Amino acid sequence: MIYIDDSTVKVGGVVLPGLFKSIEIKGDALIEEQEVEGRSTKPKQATGYEDAKINLELILHDGPVLTKLQKLEAIQNLFKKKGQAKPIIYEIVNEHTAARGITQVLFKNLTTKEQSKNDELTVMIEFWEYIPMTITATKAGSTSGTSAASTAKANLTSEYQGYLSSRGTAPKLHDKTAKTAATDNAETQAYKSKLAAMPY
């Protein structure tokens, strides 16, 4: 990108046409107010910053090469071309924006105004500062569940861990052919039925 002079703004490699009238940049801090019962003043907490807003005003006139409407068309194509579905991120070059640390913008709003008996066209442009968001992705795998379980286990007391290790285990029988209580009960019931059926 090439900076031309202090009265020019270049967006996405295109010098905005027309008479550059003004630039206004507004940045706000994000501050939350808390409701506290019994207090008339609200405690405030700083939480960050909003993206800066850049407002430009241009005046378009008919020129020897381009008419004011042709100049407007060049600006319109930066805002939204035919078939464009969503806003594009642009690089912006200007001394004022550079001093505020703004290099990338989204073209948020385009307003045009024409007055009767006046051959000029007023163009108001609003850009929003664009700050790319870095998102770190973690790889999902079988180890994630294991590490989460081991972290949870490490947070337990030693007594509770001891309880968990012995909880729910049935006593082991040395003789695999030993009768269980359920089997003994069934045989006892059968024996009682035989006794009840015998004549005395």
Steps between C-alpha positions, in 0.01 A plus 500: 500500500620853419400793713439805281433802724315601816178581313469160331369164618586180320277198562584160356743658252239753379540872570157627600390751234366847566584782738603349833321717757546336841599188691379414850625201699322392817625237744314390813595300808261227611387569857232306687300647785396270785176535699573494875207501738505797735749706297405796285821491297565202272846342519665486159717229356716538188467198271684601180466719192252532217624500141568855379251673267632710211268753336598671174327777311566558130355747250463382140481734201490442126857504368666511158545121499235356734156621603400508867284189444791309347712595802219381726491169311868442587419550870188283471713215359718517809189478719310234302547375146225321310469146633711569809350314795696635797733791586868477409790583732706788358838651577480873568788748455488847654721687748214548745394132498865391525547718810200324657643156414228412248612308191203278411132595482154377409289731282200532735286779354470711185270804501459740209317834498410730211336839540283676247658786305844374596735315269688319778443158654586445866629153591527383862690177562524301821774243552539271801844395612567134428716304743551136398409248768750223568329171580711210627357160415583196711523158343226268619617150581474212741753655737278801576248291693775317687679819599172658615424192711849494654478874578164446670642205696798706615259753655342235728613432859708186563223354720241538226738354240547197728124463527458520121764232438325244726141606434272267311727193481337168591693259725689239296426130550793261495279204404334583169253208551375625838127547518366848520226613735258523209564134407468379860175687534359337185599150620348567841175607338496183286564281808218669688269441205586127499436476872166672464398259225589184701208321672535443877 
